[in-house]
Amino acid sequence: MDRSRQILVVDDEPDLVDLVRLNLERAGYEVLDASNGREALGIAREHLPDLAIVDVMMPEMDGIELVRRLRGDPRLGTMPILVLTARTGEHDELRALTVGADDYVSKPFSMKVLLARVESLLRRADTRHAPADDELTLGPIVVDLRRHEASLAGRPLSLTPTEFRILSALIVAEGRVLTRSDLIARAIGVGVAVTKRTIDVHVTSLRRKLGDASGLIETVRGVGYRIGDSSENPVGEA
């Protein structure tokens, strides 16, 4: 690794946190830790870690709510999140993925598996953000996450915060379908009462602003939206 990656470990079991910390540090990572979601949110906003490992069952703020809030923060919205769940059923895993987690590991877990998942998520994040950690590109569209700005073929796009987050989430998903619930969690966040129809309205507005590039956002009937192949939607060519 070119630099020490910073990983936030969130769990209310001190022994587990110590074990995960030991193995991550042996692998060359820098580790931050928190015992509940509320504390973790403050640490994440202050340090902007490269990845978070989040337990589902915690006091004060559980892992699902923490993932929702992390995805609702523009500076943390694309941070890889790995969720730990003690339950073997699919319910918690599906809930975690729906609100925006990237992957999950069920307890008890192999430390080798956890480290492999962490490495994979970080490698995926490096690929999606290349060449700069704060910039996303899709054909003629450039999204600057740090400045919260977007442009189309070099021309600035006037997007609302929600439209900006929807566009960013779709680009990061790299062609994977995001349901309307996914987009609510990632683009609107918690504390706002919205319906799935609200997402459709925002996407319609976003497409209008993208003009000739509007076809990049594809509707998957009955499911949600995804980003299409930019090579099939050239913009600004002579």
HUNOR-V84167 format. One record per run of one state. SS is the DSSP state (h for helix, s for strand, l for the rest). FROM is the first residue (numbers start at 0). TO is the last residue. If there is no record, write none. Layout:
ss:SS from:FROM to:TO
ss:SS from:FROM to:TO
//
This chain:
ss:l from:0 to:4
ss:s from:5 to:9
ss:l from:10 to:12
ss:h from:13 to:25
ss:l from:26 to:28
ss:s from:29 to:33
ss:l from:34 to:35
ss:h from:36 to:46
ss:l from:47 to:49
ss:s from:50 to:54
ss:l from:55 to:61
ss:h from:62 to:70
ss:l from:71 to:78
ss:s from:79 to:84
ss:l from:85 to:88
ss:h from:89 to:98
ss:l from:99 to:101
ss:s from:102 to:105
ss:l from:106 to:109
ss:h from:110 to:128
ss:l from:129 to:133
ss:s from:134 to:137
ss:l from:138 to:139
ss:s from:140 to:143
ss:l from:144 to:147
ss:s from:148 to:151
ss:l from:152 to:153
ss:s from:154 to:156
ss:l from:157 to:159
ss:h from:160 to:171
ss:l from:172 to:176
ss:s from:177 to:178
ss:h from:179 to:187
ss:l from:188 to:194
ss:h from:195 to:215
ss:s from:216 to:219
ss:l from:220 to:222
ss:s from:223 to:226
ss:l from:227 to:228
ss:h from:229 to:231
ss:l from:232 to:237
//
